[in-house]
């Protein structure tokens, strides 16, 4: 039988006000949460707000991307060249291995920790929704890649103006280069995030992204070279559809006046370029759709 409380016990009972108050401040809502997640993810892509060790690789890759541009500018100024020895649209193609390594290192970092520690449902328990999470991560990775690829183009452009090269020609080339790297950033960000979101293990994500972005380029380039040598030049442009970097190469060759890196310099025609552009856009939209589907499952 439970003990009965006595009048003395009831008299000594007190209710203490320990200061809890209802929050009546501003409700910042989904837009603020989306912006915060975007900013945090973008900073994380360069190791900002993380440990010193986390900053080494992204900052090193950023420097590696910019150093060749500085050398090109120095040579152009010293020799009083009449044009830059490298087109703006060719820069990212030549340094595609560095870009692929950056995506392989940072795309898994952007999504694998949330998957590994099962924090996705915590995000979705707040005002933020699945579409906000995907958009913020996609936009942050795209922005980080655009910074990485556009920075050396800015160095080239400023250097060309210091070297007193033709302003109109350099401005046109610079604009074409920015369009090219913007498209590359969208494509690489989408592919990198989709591959990384498959597994919560960062090491597996890194290996998978390298295989998709870098190894595929080597395989396609090898097959293109074999086809060119064996009088299969007509197949060379179509083979470029099977690698992300050759897709960008084909689009900028067809529409941005770039010089193709395909064997024999036979880039895609305008008609083939339309196919290239449609494939690139389909991959970007498809990557977004796959991310939405992936986070529909893990957000439960």
Secondary structure, DSSP 8 states (H G I E B T S, - for coil): ------HHHHHH------------S---HHHHHHHHHHHHHHHHHTTTTS-HHHHHHHHHHHHHHHHHHHHHHHHHHHHT-SS-SS-HHHHHHHTHHHHHHHHHHHHHHHHHHHHHTT-HHHHHTSS--HHHHHHHHHHHHHHHHHHHHHHHHHHHHHHHHHTT--HHHHHHHHHHHHHHHHHHHHHHHHHHHHHHHT-S-HHHHHHHHHIIIIIHHHHHHHHHHHHHHTT-HHHHHHHGGGSHHHHHHHHHHHHS-----SGGG----HHHHHHHHHHHHHHHHHHHHHHHHHHHHHT-
